[in-house]
Amino acid sequence: MVQADFTSWSIYTGPSNLKTIIDNPDCSWIVGTWDGLNANTSKEEIKKDIDYRISIVIDAFQKMLPQMTTYNRHFVIPEFFFRCVEGPYPNIKVDGQDYPFEYIVKTIKAKLQVIIPDDNNYYTVIIGSTLTSNIDDYETFLASDEVIERQNQLNAVLASGNLLAEFKSHNRRSWKRTFSAVKSSNDSLDALNDFMLMARANPLCTVRNRGAYFHFNKTMMTEVETYVYEKQYESTVDLTMGVFDENNKVVTGGMITEWLGNYPSYSILSGDKHTNAFSTNARFTPAFYGYTDIGVEICLDHRLQRLRRTVDMNVQNGAAADNYPLFKQFVPSGGMQILNYSVAATRNAMIFNSDGCDKIYKDYTDPNSYILNGDSGQFKGIACGVYNLAYQSKWTGRDSNTYYSHSQLAFTTNESVVGGFNNALGLNNPMATTYNGSEENPSNTATDSYQLNVSSEPVAENAFALNQSELHHYISG
């Protein structure tokens, strides 16, 4: 068994003042506002916000260094950690040379190069995700005819179905974990969902959700190795629907909203492995990992089995590159947890989830099955078919609403086997095994060898929905 440290930054990274756009339990579209330090979208203000977020990542990582005891050391932050008041960062060169995502990656890489000690240990830092768009001038774009036209179309749909009358200002909603507009028992809600399908099919701008994986052994390597991964599947809550104005009409509130943007589309039919310096795939093989892969899938990509779908794909069978057995599977998320049908890791492998938006559920399809009665605390047991050690954090935001974040660590067993994916079987493909024994008395030598320490970590007011966070440190041995 490989000895390793895992640290998750448990911090709520989603929007605040969340409400469903209509008062319907089946509605997954939310209004809300993003928190950030930028007063506007000038390069100076965007740089101020980004620099602060970079600084606290580096500070938190340095705080954990003395507590790490193994030679495999991991530090992971959730999805949506890097974003601004408008949601995605605009497409501007924040330092005169680099756009936001490139600036974040280059700056963190340079800082890690300096602060990681020369101790022959392997360090991994995963920076959750960064939201960016292809729009440079938000003020002009949001005032454009095409945006106003779509905004009017949305409000017409809400008015025609009397949906605005269903809106209740007290109807607070958490970051609901869903990915598509499905038919409901409410014709008016179906009309809203149909409108959003149209908007997604005809985006007025492009939004990207990318993260970076940093790998470094200062004794063995000359520079930090970096891999970029990109979210493939957009949920209904990766952005907000905007806000309500004084006339009870939906407006952008200065933000890039769900009905304006969409993620770029790309295929994994030839595998999901990095093949060049510009790849944004979910699999890669860092230095000294031999014939094994590391995998990172952001949030909904995990639920939709992105890494599981490419198990065993290889050049001989037509893939662009060999997809090696997955030795470590990371899930930085904003409302996701480890799911048994999505575990793609090989036997005796690690799965780690760092989430910034939600509780942990024993049954992913049952919203009332959350662990620990929805309170903060440590949990060890089976959730969504996965035997894991976890910690759930419960927060009160500045808006007096309740928010959550969590972390999970799990291991596959020595007997676990996952083979090539059959798309026709979907969720019914053979699943990995994360425990021995029965559901009533599960065990896993690797999982059971870990202890969990929790420490508080304050953050600046207005950077996130709340000023508190925690560092969850999983220690083996």
C-alpha beads as a LAMMPS data file, in Angstrom:
LAMMPS data file: protein, C-alpha beads

477 atoms
476 bonds

1 atom types
1 bond types

-500.0 500.0 xlo xhi
-500.0 500.0 ylo yhi
-500.0 500.0 zlo zhi

Masses

1 110.0

Atoms # bond

1 1 1 0.000 0.000 0.000
2 1 1 1.360 3.428 -0.985
3 1 1 1.602 5.833 1.931
4 1 1 0.153 9.266 1.183
5 1 1 -1.160 12.512 2.655
6 1 1 -4.331 14.138 1.326
7 1 1 -5.445 17.647 2.227
8 1 1 -8.715 19.142 1.041
9 1 1 -9.592 22.785 1.439
10 1 1 -13.189 22.585 2.622
11 1 1 -14.618 25.951 1.604
12 1 1 -17.972 26.971 0.138
13 1 1 -17.174 28.224 -3.367
14 1 1 -20.647 28.678 -4.891
15 1 1 -22.792 31.807 -5.224
16 1 1 -24.675 33.394 -2.336
17 1 1 -28.287 34.571 -1.951
18 1 1 -29.434 31.442 -3.769
19 1 1 -33.087 30.979 -4.640
20 1 1 -34.852 28.900 -7.246
21 1 1 -36.037 31.069 -10.109
22 1 1 -39.541 29.728 -9.409
23 1 1 -41.017 28.066 -6.332
24 1 1 -41.123 24.534 -7.639
25 1 1 -39.265 21.571 -6.090
26 1 1 -38.411 20.220 -9.553
27 1 1 -36.797 23.475 -10.686
28 1 1 -32.999 23.343 -10.819
29 1 1 -32.438 26.872 -12.180
30 1 1 -31.303 29.329 -9.517
31 1 1 -30.790 33.055 -9.133
32 1 1 -27.919 34.275 -6.994
33 1 1 -24.805 36.403 -6.842
34 1 1 -21.089 35.635 -6.908
35 1 1 -18.744 37.027 -4.274
36 1 1 -15.382 38.503 -5.194
37 1 1 -12.907 41.277 -4.495
38 1 1 -13.129 43.060 -7.857
39 1 1 -15.080 46.321 -8.002
40 1 1 -15.282 46.150 -11.808
41 1 1 -13.774 44.153 -14.672
42 1 1 -10.737 46.326 -15.337
43 1 1 -7.490 44.410 -15.554
44 1 1 -6.370 45.983 -12.272
45 1 1 -9.469 44.842 -10.387
46 1 1 -9.476 41.345 -11.897
47 1 1 -5.784 40.987 -11.052
48 1 1 -6.524 42.059 -7.470
49 1 1 -9.106 39.298 -7.093
50 1 1 -6.912 36.652 -8.725
51 1 1 -3.807 37.624 -6.759
52 1 1 -5.684 37.286 -3.495
53 1 1 -6.968 33.819 -4.366
54 1 1 -3.493 32.706 -5.435
55 1 1 -1.987 34.059 -2.214
56 1 1 -4.356 32.140 0.052
57 1 1 -3.802 28.905 -1.901
58 1 1 -0.067 29.261 -1.387
59 1 1 -0.491 30.251 2.280
60 1 1 -2.780 27.297 3.028
61 1 1 -0.463 24.885 1.229
62 1 1 2.523 26.181 3.198
63 1 1 0.542 25.836 6.415
64 1 1 0.044 22.140 5.685
65 1 1 3.655 21.364 4.713
66 1 1 4.895 20.706 8.286
67 1 1 1.966 18.349 8.892
68 1 1 2.637 16.148 5.863
69 1 1 4.480 12.964 6.799
70 1 1 4.554 10.666 3.757
71 1 1 6.406 10.841 0.447
72 1 1 3.178 11.289 -1.600
73 1 1 1.642 14.627 -0.582
74 1 1 -1.576 16.031 -2.078
75 1 1 -3.350 19.366 -1.675
76 1 1 -6.725 19.777 -3.432
77 1 1 -9.203 22.674 -3.618
78 1 1 -12.804 22.577 -4.924
79 1 1 -14.440 23.663 -8.168
80 1 1 -15.293 27.391 -8.591
81 1 1 -12.440 28.564 -6.353
82 1 1 -11.245 31.038 -8.999
83 1 1 -14.022 33.352 -10.271
84 1 1 -15.097 36.955 -9.844
85 1 1 -18.225 38.974 -9.060
86 1 1 -19.391 38.515 -12.647
87 1 1 -18.852 34.746 -12.529
88 1 1 -16.276 33.894 -15.216
89 1 1 -13.210 36.101 -15.490
90 1 1 -13.296 38.268 -18.651
91 1 1 -10.936 37.635 -21.559
92 1 1 -8.407 40.331 -20.687
93 1 1 -4.662 40.255 -20.060
94 1 1 -4.541 40.920 -16.350
95 1 1 -0.805 41.672 -16.264
96 1 1 -0.434 42.896 -19.832
97 1 1 0.833 39.469 -20.920
98 1 1 -1.469 36.677 -19.772
99 1 1 -5.195 35.997 -19.724
100 1 1 -6.678 35.009 -16.313
101 1 1 -6.303 31.226 -16.457
102 1 1 -2.802 31.340 -17.940
103 1 1 -1.805 33.953 -15.351
104 1 1 -3.112 31.786 -12.494
105 1 1 -1.277 28.681 -13.700
106 1 1 1.994 30.481 -14.423
107 1 1 1.989 32.340 -11.090
108 1 1 1.150 29.305 -8.941
109 1 1 3.719 27.195 -10.777
110 1 1 6.443 29.785 -10.092
111 1 1 5.523 30.038 -6.414
112 1 1 5.422 26.249 -5.941
113 1 1 8.842 26.002 -7.587
114 1 1 10.208 28.136 -4.743
115 1 1 8.320 26.925 -1.669
116 1 1 8.262 23.140 -2.195
117 1 1 11.179 21.750 -0.168
118 1 1 14.052 19.709 -1.589
119 1 1 13.191 16.602 0.459
120 1 1 12.712 13.924 -2.240
121 1 1 8.947 13.803 -1.623
122 1 1 6.314 14.007 -4.354
123 1 1 3.943 16.969 -4.141
124 1 1 0.613 17.334 -5.937
125 1 1 -1.434 20.548 -5.926
126 1 1 -4.817 20.604 -7.705
127 1 1 -6.462 24.007 -8.041
128 1 1 -10.097 22.959 -8.425
129 1 1 -11.355 25.031 -11.328
130 1 1 -11.316 28.496 -12.869
131 1 1 -14.254 30.067 -14.691
132 1 1 -13.381 32.221 -17.728
133 1 1 -15.232 33.532 -20.779
134 1 1 -14.335 34.706 -24.278
135 1 1 -15.848 38.177 -23.666
136 1 1 -13.472 41.035 -22.861
137 1 1 -15.979 43.891 -22.324
138 1 1 -18.842 42.695 -20.136
139 1 1 -20.586 46.067 -19.928
140 1 1 -20.921 46.355 -23.707
141 1 1 -21.825 42.689 -24.167
142 1 1 -24.537 42.642 -21.488
143 1 1 -26.099 45.790 -22.946
144 1 1 -26.084 44.402 -26.499
145 1 1 -29.247 43.811 -28.505
146 1 1 -28.842 40.030 -28.559
147 1 1 -28.494 39.809 -24.773
148 1 1 -31.478 42.100 -24.162
149 1 1 -33.506 40.080 -26.671
150 1 1 -32.766 36.828 -24.853
151 1 1 -33.446 38.392 -21.479
152 1 1 -36.843 39.535 -22.746
153 1 1 -37.529 36.054 -24.119
154 1 1 -36.807 34.522 -20.715
155 1 1 -39.095 36.957 -18.914
156 1 1 -41.808 36.332 -21.502
157 1 1 -41.627 32.600 -20.792
158 1 1 -41.867 33.250 -17.055
159 1 1 -44.791 35.642 -17.533
160 1 1 -46.725 33.431 -19.963
161 1 1 -46.646 30.513 -17.568
162 1 1 -47.375 32.726 -14.562
163 1 1 -44.089 31.476 -13.199
164 1 1 -43.103 34.842 -11.765
165 1 1 -46.145 34.686 -9.535
166 1 1 -44.779 31.426 -8.146
167 1 1 -41.538 33.068 -7.077
168 1 1 -41.193 33.536 -3.331
169 1 1 -38.420 35.734 -1.982
170 1 1 -37.918 33.391 0.966
171 1 1 -37.509 30.299 -1.217
172 1 1 -33.848 29.641 -0.550
173 1 1 -32.316 26.752 -2.468
174 1 1 -28.987 24.990 -2.179
175 1 1 -26.700 24.206 -5.103
176 1 1 -28.843 21.434 -6.603
177 1 1 -26.894 18.581 -8.194
178 1 1 -28.389 18.143 -11.659
179 1 1 -27.299 18.374 -15.254
180 1 1 -30.238 18.550 -17.623
181 1 1 -33.713 19.957 -18.015
182 1 1 -36.056 17.001 -17.637
183 1 1 -39.780 16.782 -18.188
184 1 1 -41.752 17.499 -15.034
185 1 1 -45.394 17.379 -14.040
186 1 1 -45.607 21.153 -14.476
187 1 1 -46.240 22.496 -17.999
188 1 1 -44.939 25.940 -17.075
189 1 1 -41.686 24.531 -15.749
190 1 1 -41.356 22.473 -18.918
191 1 1 -41.621 25.712 -20.910
192 1 1 -38.763 27.201 -18.891
193 1 1 -36.686 24.062 -19.354
194 1 1 -37.366 24.111 -23.098
195 1 1 -36.253 27.740 -23.266
196 1 1 -33.006 26.819 -21.541
197 1 1 -32.426 23.980 -23.978
198 1 1 -32.753 26.530 -26.773
199 1 1 -30.376 28.927 -25.005
200 1 1 -27.787 26.212 -24.467
201 1 1 -28.036 25.212 -28.123
202 1 1 -27.492 28.841 -29.203
203 1 1 -24.982 30.330 -26.746
204 1 1 -24.119 34.018 -27.028
205 1 1 -20.704 33.463 -25.448
206 1 1 -18.350 30.663 -24.462
207 1 1 -17.529 29.804 -20.861
208 1 1 -14.686 27.501 -19.888
209 1 1 -14.204 25.634 -16.610
210 1 1 -10.572 24.526 -16.278
211 1 1 -8.220 23.487 -13.519
212 1 1 -4.546 22.642 -13.208
213 1 1 -2.610 19.730 -11.705
214 1 1 0.891 20.527 -10.427
215 1 1 3.381 17.690 -9.814
216 1 1 6.865 18.186 -8.366
217 1 1 9.712 16.355 -6.663
218 1 1 12.383 18.994 -6.209
219 1 1 15.139 16.437 -5.711
220 1 1 14.300 14.534 -8.900
221 1 1 12.884 17.236 -11.191
222 1 1 14.117 20.601 -12.444
223 1 1 10.706 22.276 -12.677
224 1 1 7.081 21.830 -11.664
225 1 1 5.148 19.661 -14.108
226 1 1 1.700 21.038 -15.022
227 1 1 -1.380 19.476 -16.622
228 1 1 -4.582 21.335 -17.503
229 1 1 -7.934 19.541 -17.296
230 1 1 -11.285 20.931 -18.463
231 1 1 -14.860 20.225 -17.481
232 1 1 -16.848 18.598 -20.252
233 1 1 -20.425 18.571 -18.965
234 1 1 -22.257 21.730 -17.869
235 1 1 -24.857 21.382 -15.139
236 1 1 -27.821 23.686 -14.601
237 1 1 -25.981 25.482 -11.804
238 1 1 -22.466 26.149 -13.082
239 1 1 -23.620 29.757 -13.464
240 1 1 -26.674 31.522 -12.057
241 1 1 -29.785 32.709 -13.897
242 1 1 -29.063 36.274 -12.771
243 1 1 -31.119 38.225 -10.226
244 1 1 -34.589 39.743 -9.901
245 1 1 -34.893 43.519 -10.297
246 1 1 -37.342 45.827 -8.529
247 1 1 -40.005 44.952 -11.101
248 1 1 -39.638 41.230 -10.426
249 1 1 -37.977 40.706 -13.805
250 1 1 -34.900 38.546 -14.309
251 1 1 -31.793 40.550 -15.245
252 1 1 -28.138 39.593 -15.515
253 1 1 -27.061 41.645 -12.524
254 1 1 -23.832 42.258 -14.424
255 1 1 -23.066 38.524 -14.541
256 1 1 -22.572 35.987 -17.307
257 1 1 -25.653 33.817 -16.805
258 1 1 -26.827 30.311 -17.657
259 1 1 -28.943 31.583 -20.548
260 1 1 -26.010 33.395 -22.185
261 1 1 -23.060 31.013 -22.151
262 1 1 -22.207 27.394 -22.793
263 1 1 -19.128 25.173 -22.501
264 1 1 -17.186 24.254 -25.648
265 1 1 -17.935 20.755 -26.871
266 1 1 -15.315 18.101 -27.513
267 1 1 -15.236 14.338 -27.839
268 1 1 -13.548 11.531 -25.907
269 1 1 -14.241 8.950 -28.625
270 1 1 -10.473 8.580 -29.128
271 1 1 -9.743 8.470 -25.408
272 1 1 -9.215 11.144 -22.768
273 1 1 -5.440 11.220 -22.476
274 1 1 -3.132 14.229 -22.746
275 1 1 -1.281 13.964 -26.052
276 1 1 0.353 17.402 -26.350
277 1 1 1.094 20.597 -24.440
278 1 1 -2.342 22.029 -25.278
279 1 1 -4.428 19.055 -24.145
280 1 1 -7.160 19.652 -21.581
281 1 1 -8.071 15.991 -21.125
282 1 1 -8.843 14.242 -17.858
283 1 1 -5.990 11.680 -17.937
284 1 1 -2.225 12.141 -17.879
285 1 1 0.938 10.343 -16.769
286 1 1 3.240 12.516 -14.622
287 1 1 6.960 11.882 -14.337
288 1 1 7.945 8.697 -12.465
289 1 1 4.426 7.220 -12.642
290 1 1 5.371 4.580 -15.184
291 1 1 2.474 2.914 -16.969
292 1 1 -0.247 4.378 -14.777
293 1 1 -2.544 7.369 -15.205
294 1 1 -3.742 10.150 -12.956
295 1 1 -7.320 11.287 -13.570
296 1 1 -9.119 14.512 -12.648
297 1 1 -12.808 14.996 -13.419
298 1 1 -14.665 18.121 -12.321
299 1 1 -17.993 17.543 -10.569
300 1 1 -20.647 16.480 -13.109
301 1 1 -17.984 14.800 -15.256
302 1 1 -17.691 12.264 -12.422
303 1 1 -21.434 11.595 -12.255
304 1 1 -21.505 11.048 -16.008
305 1 1 -18.632 8.550 -15.732
306 1 1 -16.106 10.466 -17.814
307 1 1 -13.025 8.605 -16.552
308 1 1 -14.881 5.315 -16.274
309 1 1 -15.779 5.503 -19.982
310 1 1 -12.135 5.479 -21.113
311 1 1 -10.833 2.570 -19.012
312 1 1 -8.628 0.288 -21.162
313 1 1 -8.802 2.462 -24.312
314 1 1 -5.541 2.071 -26.241
315 1 1 -3.774 2.910 -29.496
316 1 1 -4.085 -0.646 -30.805
317 1 1 -7.858 -0.281 -30.728
318 1 1 -7.909 3.199 -32.248
319 1 1 -7.397 5.569 -29.310
320 1 1 -5.113 8.586 -29.697
321 1 1 -2.982 7.342 -26.775
322 1 1 -2.929 4.442 -24.363
323 1 1 -5.180 5.060 -21.366
324 1 1 -3.194 3.355 -18.594
325 1 1 -4.736 1.943 -15.405
326 1 1 -5.866 4.829 -13.215
327 1 1 -3.813 4.926 -10.019
328 1 1 -5.296 8.125 -8.550
329 1 1 -8.732 9.576 -9.279
330 1 1 -9.464 13.131 -8.108
331 1 1 -12.884 14.801 -8.060
332 1 1 -12.733 18.563 -7.367
333 1 1 -16.376 19.572 -7.317
334 1 1 -19.152 22.014 -6.569
335 1 1 -21.880 19.616 -5.466
336 1 1 -20.597 16.081 -6.108
337 1 1 -19.309 13.083 -4.178
338 1 1 -17.675 9.764 -5.013
339 1 1 -20.158 7.457 -6.771
340 1 1 -19.610 3.706 -7.018
341 1 1 -20.581 3.474 -10.700
342 1 1 -18.117 6.269 -11.566
343 1 1 -15.022 4.891 -9.842
344 1 1 -12.512 4.247 -12.622
345 1 1 -9.436 3.593 -10.489
346 1 1 -7.553 0.323 -10.767
347 1 1 -7.096 -2.060 -7.823
348 1 1 -5.398 -0.717 -4.667
349 1 1 -5.899 2.822 -5.960
350 1 1 -6.982 6.118 -4.415
351 1 1 -10.085 8.260 -4.987
352 1 1 -10.244 11.736 -3.421
353 1 1 -13.090 14.253 -3.520
354 1 1 -12.822 17.935 -2.543
355 1 1 -16.229 19.606 -2.726
356 1 1 -17.190 23.254 -2.283
357 1 1 -20.990 23.269 -2.400
358 1 1 -22.920 20.370 -0.891
359 1 1 -23.546 17.727 1.747
360 1 1 -22.667 14.027 1.450
361 1 1 -25.609 11.763 0.628
362 1 1 -25.936 8.058 1.343
363 1 1 -28.181 7.717 -1.727
364 1 1 -27.402 10.210 -4.463
365 1 1 -30.970 10.120 -5.804
366 1 1 -32.508 10.809 -2.374
367 1 1 -32.079 14.443 -1.236
368 1 1 -33.115 13.498 2.289
369 1 1 -30.425 10.833 2.757
370 1 1 -27.635 13.189 3.858
371 1 1 -25.205 11.972 6.490
372 1 1 -24.913 13.163 10.104
373 1 1 -28.393 14.720 9.996
374 1 1 -26.889 17.525 7.927
375 1 1 -24.462 18.586 10.660
376 1 1 -20.697 19.035 10.566
377 1 1 -18.526 16.090 11.472
378 1 1 -16.494 13.056 10.501
379 1 1 -18.058 10.095 8.760
380 1 1 -16.732 6.634 7.909
381 1 1 -18.980 4.214 6.121
382 1 1 -20.742 3.551 2.842
383 1 1 -22.220 6.452 0.894
384 1 1 -23.429 5.975 -2.686
385 1 1 -21.944 2.481 -2.625
386 1 1 -18.458 3.723 -1.705
387 1 1 -16.727 2.929 1.595
388 1 1 -15.004 6.180 2.544
389 1 1 -13.592 8.355 5.269
390 1 1 -15.068 11.843 5.038
391 1 1 -15.705 15.147 6.745
392 1 1 -18.760 17.338 6.187
393 1 1 -18.601 21.081 6.928
394 1 1 -21.699 23.168 7.642
395 1 1 -21.522 26.932 7.379
396 1 1 -23.626 30.058 7.912
397 1 1 -22.982 32.648 5.234
398 1 1 -23.059 36.413 5.512
399 1 1 -26.541 36.237 3.975
400 1 1 -27.606 34.039 6.965
401 1 1 -28.168 31.040 4.674
402 1 1 -26.730 27.594 5.398
403 1 1 -23.986 26.270 3.131
404 1 1 -21.908 23.101 2.948
405 1 1 -18.597 21.722 1.757
406 1 1 -16.935 18.355 2.281
407 1 1 -14.085 15.966 1.502
408 1 1 -13.898 12.191 0.964
409 1 1 -11.114 9.612 0.701
410 1 1 -11.659 6.072 -0.586
411 1 1 -9.549 3.188 -1.910
412 1 1 -10.305 0.296 -4.200
413 1 1 -9.569 -3.169 -2.901
414 1 1 -6.938 -5.628 -4.104
415 1 1 -9.715 -7.665 -5.741
416 1 1 -11.311 -4.706 -7.534
417 1 1 -11.573 -4.966 -11.326
418 1 1 -12.929 -2.418 -13.810
419 1 1 -12.687 -3.155 -17.519
420 1 1 -13.633 -1.473 -20.769
421 1 1 -16.866 0.516 -20.721
422 1 1 -20.025 -0.589 -22.530
423 1 1 -22.057 2.527 -23.340
424 1 1 -25.215 0.481 -23.717
425 1 1 -24.922 -0.639 -20.079
426 1 1 -24.310 2.861 -18.697
427 1 1 -24.642 2.805 -14.903
428 1 1 -24.831 -0.990 -14.984
429 1 1 -21.247 -1.543 -16.111
430 1 1 -19.181 -3.664 -13.666
431 1 1 -18.226 -1.438 -10.745
432 1 1 -15.054 -1.108 -8.711
433 1 1 -14.961 -2.532 -5.204
434 1 1 -14.090 -0.199 -2.317
435 1 1 -14.632 -2.511 0.632
436 1 1 -14.542 -6.092 1.813
437 1 1 -17.173 -7.733 3.972
438 1 1 -20.830 -6.772 4.055
439 1 1 -22.592 -3.405 3.843
440 1 1 -23.326 -3.769 7.556
441 1 1 -19.676 -4.457 8.403
442 1 1 -17.426 -3.060 5.623
443 1 1 -13.662 -2.732 5.791
444 1 1 -10.717 -1.677 3.674
445 1 1 -7.201 -1.898 5.072
446 1 1 -6.098 1.251 3.243
447 1 1 -9.114 3.382 4.162
448 1 1 -9.083 2.150 7.747
449 1 1 -5.415 3.117 8.144
450 1 1 -6.196 6.834 7.784
451 1 1 -6.837 9.437 10.446
452 1 1 -8.387 12.838 9.852
453 1 1 -7.349 16.178 11.330
454 1 1 -9.399 19.353 10.806
455 1 1 -8.151 22.925 11.247
456 1 1 -9.855 26.266 10.607
457 1 1 -8.679 28.627 7.886
458 1 1 -10.154 32.157 7.694
459 1 1 -10.579 33.935 4.346
460 1 1 -11.103 37.592 3.483
461 1 1 -14.583 39.065 3.700
462 1 1 -16.374 39.295 0.340
463 1 1 -14.030 36.855 -1.451
464 1 1 -16.492 34.014 -0.830
465 1 1 -20.002 33.724 0.593
466 1 1 -18.536 33.291 4.075
467 1 1 -15.311 34.109 5.900
468 1 1 -14.635 30.639 7.282
469 1 1 -13.141 27.463 5.879
470 1 1 -11.378 24.313 7.017
471 1 1 -8.407 22.215 5.982
472 1 1 -9.131 18.488 6.085
473 1 1 -5.901 16.521 6.401
474 1 1 -6.017 12.753 5.850
475 1 1 -2.934 11.037 7.317
476 1 1 -1.936 7.414 6.792
477 1 1 -0.041 5.250 9.220

Bonds

1 1 1 2
2 1 2 3
3 1 3 4
4 1 4 5
5 1 5 6
6 1 6 7
7 1 7 8
8 1 8 9
9 1 9 10
10 1 10 11
11 1 11 12
12 1 12 13
13 1 13 14
14 1 14 15
15 1 15 16
16 1 16 17
17 1 17 18
18 1 18 19
19 1 19 20
20 1 20 21
21 1 21 22
22 1 22 23
23 1 23 24
24 1 24 25
25 1 25 26
26 1 26 27
27 1 27 28
28 1 28 29
29 1 29 30
30 1 30 31
31 1 31 32
32 1 32 33
33 1 33 34
34 1 34 35
35 1 35 36
36 1 36 37
37 1 37 38
38 1 38 39
39 1 39 40
40 1 40 41
41 1 41 42
42 1 42 43
43 1 43 44
44 1 44 45
45 1 45 46
46 1 46 47
47 1 47 48
48 1 48 49
49 1 49 50
50 1 50 51
51 1 51 52
52 1 52 53
53 1 53 54
54 1 54 55
55 1 55 56
56 1 56 57
57 1 57 58
58 1 58 59
59 1 59 60
60 1 60 61
61 1 61 62
62 1 62 63
63 1 63 64
64 1 64 65
65 1 65 66
66 1 66 67
67 1 67 68
68 1 68 69
69 1 69 70
70 1 70 71
71 1 71 72
72 1 72 73
73 1 73 74
74 1 74 75
75 1 75 76
76 1 76 77
77 1 77 78
78 1 78 79
79 1 79 80
80 1 80 81
81 1 81 82
82 1 82 83
83 1 83 84
84 1 84 85
85 1 85 86
86 1 86 87
87 1 87 88
88 1 88 89
89 1 89 90
90 1 90 91
91 1 91 92
92 1 92 93
93 1 93 94
94 1 94 95
95 1 95 96
96 1 96 97
97 1 97 98
98 1 98 99
99 1 99 100
100 1 100 101
101 1 101 102
102 1 102 103
103 1 103 104
104 1 104 105
105 1 105 106
106 1 106 107
107 1 107 108
108 1 108 109
109 1 109 110
110 1 110 111
111 1 111 112
112 1 112 113
113 1 113 114
114 1 114 115
115 1 115 116
116 1 116 117
117 1 117 118
118 1 118 119
119 1 119 120
120 1 120 121
121 1 121 122
122 1 122 123
123 1 123 124
124 1 124 125
125 1 125 126
126 1 126 127
127 1 127 128
128 1 128 129
129 1 129 130
130 1 130 131
131 1 131 132
132 1 132 133
133 1 133 134
134 1 134 135
135 1 135 136
136 1 136 137
137 1 137 138
138 1 138 139
139 1 139 140
140 1 140 141
141 1 141 142
142 1 142 143
143 1 143 144
144 1 144 145
145 1 145 146
146 1 146 147
147 1 147 148
148 1 148 149
149 1 149 150
150 1 150 151
151 1 151 152
152 1 152 153
153 1 153 154
154 1 154 155
155 1 155 156
156 1 156 157
157 1 157 158
158 1 158 159
159 1 159 160
160 1 160 161
161 1 161 162
162 1 162 163
163 1 163 164
164 1 164 165
165 1 165 166
166 1 166 167
167 1 167 168
168 1 168 169
169 1 169 170
170 1 170 171
171 1 171 172
172 1 172 173
173 1 173 174
174 1 174 175
175 1 175 176
176 1 176 177
177 1 177 178
178 1 178 179
179 1 179 180
180 1 180 181
181 1 181 182
182 1 182 183
183 1 183 184
184 1 184 185
185 1 185 186
186 1 186 187
187 1 187 188
188 1 188 189
189 1 189 190
190 1 190 191
191 1 191 192
192 1 192 193
193 1 193 194
194 1 194 195
195 1 195 196
196 1 196 197
197 1 197 198
198 1 198 199
199 1 199 200
200 1 200 201
201 1 201 202
202 1 202 203
203 1 203 204
204 1 204 205
205 1 205 206
206 1 206 207
207 1 207 208
208 1 208 209
209 1 209 210
210 1 210 211
211 1 211 212
212 1 212 213
213 1 213 214
214 1 214 215
215 1 215 216
216 1 216 217
217 1 217 218
218 1 218 219
219 1 219 220
220 1 220 221
221 1 221 222
222 1 222 223
223 1 223 224
224 1 224 225
225 1 225 226
226 1 226 227
227 1 227 228
228 1 228 229
229 1 229 230
230 1 230 231
231 1 231 232
232 1 232 233
233 1 233 234
234 1 234 235
235 1 235 236
236 1 236 237
237 1 237 238
238 1 238 239
239 1 239 240
240 1 240 241
241 1 241 242
242 1 242 243
243 1 243 244
244 1 244 245
245 1 245 246
246 1 246 247
247 1 247 248
248 1 248 249
249 1 249 250
250 1 250 251
251 1 251 252
252 1 252 253
253 1 253 254
254 1 254 255
255 1 255 256
256 1 256 257
257 1 257 258
258 1 258 259
259 1 259 260
260 1 260 261
261 1 261 262
262 1 262 263
263 1 263 264
264 1 264 265
265 1 265 266
266 1 266 267
267 1 267 268
268 1 268 269
269 1 269 270
270 1 270 271
271 1 271 272
272 1 272 273
273 1 273 274
274 1 274 275
275 1 275 276
276 1 276 277
277 1 277 278
278 1 278 279
279 1 279 280
280 1 280 281
281 1 281 282
282 1 282 283
283 1 283 284
284 1 284 285
285 1 285 286
286 1 286 287
287 1 287 288
288 1 288 289
289 1 289 290
290 1 290 291
291 1 291 292
292 1 292 293
293 1 293 294
294 1 294 295
295 1 295 296
296 1 296 297
297 1 297 298
298 1 298 299
299 1 299 300
300 1 300 301
301 1 301 302
302 1 302 303
303 1 303 304
304 1 304 305
305 1 305 306
306 1 306 307
307 1 307 308
308 1 308 309
309 1 309 310
310 1 310 311
311 1 311 312
312 1 312 313
313 1 313 314
314 1 314 315
315 1 315 316
316 1 316 317
317 1 317 318
318 1 318 319
319 1 319 320
320 1 320 321
321 1 321 322
322 1 322 323
323 1 323 324
324 1 324 325
325 1 325 326
326 1 326 327
327 1 327 328
328 1 328 329
329 1 329 330
330 1 330 331
331 1 331 332
332 1 332 333
333 1 333 334
334 1 334 335
335 1 335 336
336 1 336 337
337 1 337 338
338 1 338 339
339 1 339 340
340 1 340 341
341 1 341 342
342 1 342 343
343 1 343 344
344 1 344 345
345 1 345 346
346 1 346 347
347 1 347 348
348 1 348 349
349 1 349 350
350 1 350 351
351 1 351 352
352 1 352 353
353 1 353 354
354 1 354 355
355 1 355 356
356 1 356 357
357 1 357 358
358 1 358 359
359 1 359 360
360 1 360 361
361 1 361 362
362 1 362 363
363 1 363 364
364 1 364 365
365 1 365 366
366 1 366 367
367 1 367 368
368 1 368 369
369 1 369 370
370 1 370 371
371 1 371 372
372 1 372 373
373 1 373 374
374 1 374 375
375 1 375 376
376 1 376 377
377 1 377 378
378 1 378 379
379 1 379 380
380 1 380 381
381 1 381 382
382 1 382 383
383 1 383 384
384 1 384 385
385 1 385 386
386 1 386 387
387 1 387 388
388 1 388 389
389 1 389 390
390 1 390 391
391 1 391 392
392 1 392 393
393 1 393 394
394 1 394 395
395 1 395 396
396 1 396 397
397 1 397 398
398 1 398 399
399 1 399 400
400 1 400 401
401 1 401 402
402 1 402 403
403 1 403 404
404 1 404 405
405 1 405 406
406 1 406 407
407 1 407 408
408 1 408 409
409 1 409 410
410 1 410 411
411 1 411 412
412 1 412 413
413 1 413 414
414 1 414 415
415 1 415 416
416 1 416 417
417 1 417 418
418 1 418 419
419 1 419 420
420 1 420 421
421 1 421 422
422 1 422 423
423 1 423 424
424 1 424 425
425 1 425 426
426 1 426 427
427 1 427 428
428 1 428 429
429 1 429 430
430 1 430 431
431 1 431 432
432 1 432 433
433 1 433 434
434 1 434 435
435 1 435 436
436 1 436 437
437 1 437 438
438 1 438 439
439 1 439 440
440 1 440 441
441 1 441 442
442 1 442 443
443 1 443 444
444 1 444 445
445 1 445 446
446 1 446 447
447 1 447 448
448 1 448 449
449 1 449 450
450 1 450 451
451 1 451 452
452 1 452 453
453 1 453 454
454 1 454 455
455 1 455 456
456 1 456 457
457 1 457 458
458 1 458 459
459 1 459 460
460 1 460 461
461 1 461 462
462 1 462 463
463 1 463 464
464 1 464 465
465 1 465 466
466 1 466 467
467 1 467 468
468 1 468 469
469 1 469 470
470 1 470 471
471 1 471 472
472 1 472 473
473 1 473 474
474 1 474 475
475 1 475 476
476 1 476 477
